[in-house]
């Protein structure tokens, strides 16, 4: 199936490609849409992913896929949550670098003993205005007191997976792709797409 992915980030297509085998992924630019951007003001990952997928589908009139993801920390009431990429920025003017966001998060967690957290990824597929499919998966872990590991990106160095004894940033790429929130969500979406293609 040809899927238009609701992102202006070319790296997202490269990342999603191997996780959705057999699908042909296109960017908005491939449909002549430059600078595709949607205000992500939803209260949940699902709301933001639906908003992006529906917006792109209305522009291209073809199957559209969007994701929204981030880190949810129990002691912080689910924050950073949908604001994960903008967490710690002042009035949204300047996004912090990943290391700065991690330091800001750990500083906010200094007084908390409950370190439970989870990465969350929601994927939404829009085939028509009234034909919408969504999957959401998590990768649960615990917040470290200090970053560990040099792999991955974003919050990976501060999220520890107790069952493996490693931070997400210490995982091999194949291991991360299999266990991560995005990897799990993509596996479910790939199965859904296979079913849809066998029984349209």
N, C-alpha and C positions, 0 to 999 in steps of 0.2 A: 504494500500500500504506500502511496505517496503521502507523506505527512509534512505539513508546514509547522515548524516549531516556533512558538511565540517567544522569541528572544532576539536581541540585537547582538548577542555574544556568539561569535563563530565557534569558540571553544566548546560551547554547550552542545553543538551538533556533533563535534568530534567525540565528546564524552558519551553522548547518548547512543551514537551509532552502533558500537559493539554490543551494547546492552539491549538493543532492539533489532536483532538479526532479521534480515529479510525485508526490512522497511527502508524506504527511500526518504531520507530526511532532507527537507528544504528549509531555507531561511526566508524570512519575509522579503529580503532583498532579491531572492530568486523570483519573486512575483512582482518585482518592481517597486516594492515598498521600502523606502529608505528611512532609517531612523525610527523603526518601530519601537514604541514605548507606551506603556500603560501605567497610570498612577496606581500603585499597589497600596490601596487604603483599606483593604479588607481586614476584618478582625481575626481571621483564621487563614491558614495556608490554603484550605479548600476555596475560600472566597476569592483569594488572589489568583489562584490557578484558573478557576472558572472564568474570572474576569478577563484574564489574558487570552485564554483559548477562544472564548466567545468573540472577543474583539478582533482577533486575527481571522477567525472563520468568517466574520462579516465582511472583511476586506478581501479575502481570497476566494471564498465560496467553496473551499475544499477542506478535507479533514485536517484539523488543527490540534496540536498538542502543546500543553504548557505545564510547567512545573513551578512549585513554590516550595521552598525548603528553609530550614533554619534549626536553631538549637533552642530547646525548651528546658528550663531549669526549675525544678519543683519548688525550691525554697524561695525563688523570686517570682512565684505566681505564674510561671510559664515564660517569663522573659528570658532572653531577648525575643524569642518567638518570631513573629512576622517582621520584626524590626532588626533581625540578626545582622544583616549587612550594614545597617545604619546605627547600630547600637553604640551609644556613647558620643555620637556626633552632637555638636552644639547647634540647636535649631535646624538640624539637617544641612548645615552649610558645608561642612567638610567631613567626609567619611574618614573614619580612623583606619589606619593600616591594620592588618590582621593582628600583628603583635600588640598594637595599642589596644585593640578591642579585647584581646585576651587578658591583658593586664587590667583593664577597666573591669571586666567581668570578675576576675579573681579578687580584685580589691572589694567589690560589692559583696563577695561571698565570704570574706574573712571571718565574719561573726557567725556563720552558719555551719552547723555540724552535718546537716542533711545535704549531701553532695549529689543526690540523684539528678540525672538529666537524661535527655534523649535527643538525638538528631531526628528530625521529621522531614519527610518528603511526600508531597502530594502531586500526583500527575493527573491531568484532566485531558480527555480526548473528546473533541466536539466533531461529530459527523454531520449534524444538522442542528438547527436551532432547538429542536425538541428531542435530540438524540445525543445525550451527554453521558460519558462514562468517567468514573473517578476511582483512583486507588490511592491509599495513603499507608505508608509504612514508617517504622521507626528503627533506630539503632540505639538501644538504651545503654547507659553507662554511668560513670561517676566523674564529677569534676575533680581534677587534681589540684594540688596547692601551688604547683609550678609547672610550666610547660615541659613536655618530654617528647623527643623525636624530631626528626627533620623532614619527614615526608608529609604528603597531604597538603592541605591549605586551610585557611579559615580557623575554625575552633578545634581542628584535629589535635593539635599538641596538648590541649588541656582536658580532653575527654578520654577517660581511662575505661577499658573494657575488662572487668575483673576476671571473666572466664578465660581470657587469653593472657592476662598479666601484662598487657601492653596498652599504650595510648593509641588512638587512631592514627596518629602521625608515625607510629612505629610499625604499622602493618605493611606488608608487601602489597603492591598494587592489586594483584589478583585477589588476595585475601580481603582487601578493602572493598573491591568491587562486589564481592560475594556477600559480605556482611553489612555493608553500609545501608543507610536508609534509602539512598537513591538506587543502589543495586537491587535491594529487595522490592522497591516500588516498580522498577523497570522490569524485573522478572514477572511480576504480576501483570503489568501492562502488556508485556510480550505474549503472555498466555492468553490474555483477553483479545489481543489483536489476531492471534492465530485462530481463535474460536470465531471471531467476527468474519474472518476471511473464509473460513470453511462453511459458515452458515450466515451469510450477509443479512 
